[in-house]
């Protein structure tokens, strides 16, 4: 286990909520259905999504900027700082996004920091219904420092053989 860093997650999870325009209604319906459970946790959301959730549910939400204006990057920074424990990001696979590099960076950061991530309602349902959702949990982050070194199979590959 030296290859991993252990990060304890609190029972009160800090949940990031993000949805593209074509998926905001889906995310809102999911939040409404799970309002009782979500009210026991700390919610963070990008701008418009957060405003919609607050207005329609009355839940307290820490609002970031809108996604295209840096909200996705803010969410990624919160993940990197250990502030976000779970990401629910209903992204729209059929619509091109002007801030697509930011979207990809957010998803990359979530994977890098081993954050449970749901990109659709089915996965979000499985995630929120897990017994681990409301319990302390130890998240393992791989030691990427060791992987940053040049892989051994490349040694000698580029050396002059003549």
C-alpha positions in Angstrom: 0.0 0.0 0.0 3.0 2.3 -0.2 2.0 2.9 -3.8 -1.1 4.8 -2.5 -1.8 7.8 -0.4 -4.8 7.4 1.9 -7.4 10.2 2.0 -10.1 9.9 4.6 -13.5 11.1 3.5 -15.9 12.4 6.1 -19.4 11.0 6.6 -20.8 14.4 5.5 -19.7 14.3 1.9 -18.9 17.4 -0.2 -20.7 16.8 -3.5 -19.9 18.7 -6.7 -22.9 19.1 -9.0 -22.5 20.1 -12.7 -24.8 19.8 -15.7 -24.7 21.0 -19.3 -27.7 22.9 -20.5 -29.2 19.8 -22.2 -29.0 17.8 -18.9 -29.9 20.4 -16.2 -33.5 19.1 -16.0 -32.2 15.5 -15.5 -29.9 16.6 -12.7 -32.6 18.7 -11.1 -35.0 15.8 -11.1 -32.3 13.6 -9.6 -31.6 16.1 -6.9 -35.4 16.5 -6.1 -35.8 12.8 -5.8 -32.8 12.5 -3.5 -33.4 15.8 -1.6 -33.6 14.1 1.8 -30.2 12.4 1.4 -28.5 15.3 -0.3 -29.7 17.7 2.5 -27.4 15.9 4.9 -24.3 16.7 2.8 -22.5 19.9 1.5 -23.4 20.8 -2.1 -21.3 22.7 -4.5 -22.4 23.5 -8.1 -21.4 25.5 -11.1 -23.3 28.8 -11.5 -26.6 28.2 -13.4 -26.9 24.6 -12.1 -26.5 25.8 -8.5 -29.0 28.6 -8.9 -31.6 26.2 -10.4 -31.1 23.7 -7.6 -31.4 26.4 -4.9 -34.5 27.9 -6.5 -36.3 24.6 -7.1 -35.3 22.7 -3.9 -34.4 25.2 -1.3 -31.2 23.3 -0.6 -28.1 25.3 0.3 -25.5 25.2 -2.5 -22.1 26.8 -2.6 -22.2 28.3 -6.1 -19.1 28.6 -8.3 -18.9 30.4 -11.7 -20.8 29.1 -14.7 -18.9 26.3 -16.4 -17.8 28.2 -19.5 -16.6 31.1 -17.3 -14.3 29.0 -15.1 -16.7 27.0 -13.0 -15.4 23.7 -14.3 -11.9 24.8 -13.4 -13.0 25.9 -10.0 -14.6 22.5 -9.4 -11.4 20.8 -10.5 -9.3 23.0 -8.1 -11.6 22.1 -5.2 -11.1 18.4 -6.1 -7.4 18.8 -6.1 -7.5 20.6 -2.8 -9.5 17.8 -1.2 -12.7 19.8 -0.8 -14.9 17.8 -3.1 -15.5 14.1 -2.3 -18.0 13.1 -5.0 -18.7 14.6 -8.5 -22.1 14.3 -10.2 -21.6 15.7 -13.7 -24.4 15.2 -16.1 -22.6 16.1 -19.3 -24.3 16.2 -22.7 -22.6 13.8 -25.2 -24.6 15.1 -28.1 -23.8 18.8 -27.9 -20.4 20.3 -28.6 -19.2 22.5 -25.7 -17.2 25.7 -26.2 -15.4 24.9 -23.0 -14.7 21.3 -23.9 -11.0 21.4 -22.8 -12.2 22.5 -19.3 -14.8 19.7 -19.2 -12.1 17.1 -20.1 -9.7 18.6 -17.5 -12.4 18.3 -14.8 -13.0 14.7 -15.6 -9.3 14.0 -15.7 -8.8 15.6 -12.3 -11.7 13.5 -10.9 -10.0 10.3 -12.1 -6.5 11.5 -11.0 -7.8 12.1 -7.5 -9.9 8.9 -7.4 -13.2 10.8 -6.9 -16.4 8.8 -7.3 -17.9 10.3 -10.4 -21.4 9.9 -12.0 -22.0 11.1 -15.5 -25.6 9.9 -15.8 -28.6 9.2 -13.7 -28.1 5.4 -13.4 -24.6 5.8 -12.1 -25.7 8.6 -9.7 -28.5 6.3 -8.4 -26.0 3.5 -7.7 -23.6 6.0 -6.1 -26.1 7.7 -3.8 -27.7 4.3 -2.8 -24.3 2.8 -1.8 -23.9 2.3 2.0 -20.5 4.1 1.6 -22.3 7.3 0.6 -23.1 8.3 4.2 -20.2 6.7 6.0 -16.5 7.6 6.4 -14.4 6.1 3.7 -10.7 6.0 2.9 -10.0 7.0 -0.7 -6.7 5.7 -2.2 -4.8 7.9 -4.6 -2.1 6.2 -6.6 1.5 7.4 -6.1 1.8 9.0 -9.5 5.3 10.3 -8.7 6.8 6.9 -9.3 5.0 6.7 -12.7 6.4 10.1 -13.7 9.8 8.6 -14.1 10.8 7.3 -17.5 9.3 3.7 -17.9 12.0 1.0 -17.9 10.8 -0.4 -21.2 11.9 2.8 -22.9 15.5 2.7 -21.6 17.8 1.9 -24.4 15.0 2.3 -27.0 16.4 5.6 -28.2 20.0 4.9 -27.8 22.2 4.8 -30.8 22.7 1.1 -31.6 25.5 1.6 -34.2 
